[in-house]
Amino acid sequence: MAEIVITPNGSDALDAGLMVDDAGRRFVVLTFREPGHDPVLVTFNVPMFEQYADYLARAAAFARDERNWRAPPAAD
């Protein structure tokens, strides 16, 4: 599989929606947009999305702590 790197920016760069497929399964759909590129859709079943949201909350808390952004001292 090819690696895809996106850097969404702007007020409409990220959208979330809900979808039900023909079999009645429920999904959360994230849409990432970059100017000049096709949107990237990522779908999650609900339990997986709940785990992902928990992970993002922990990552956000980690990112808010300035100490986590310091580079480690150089090794001698």
Secondary structure, 3 states (H helix, E strand, C coil): CCCCCCCCCCCCCEEEEEEECCCCCEEEEEEECCCCCCCEEEEEEHHHHHHHHHHHHHHHHHHHCHHHHCCCCCCC
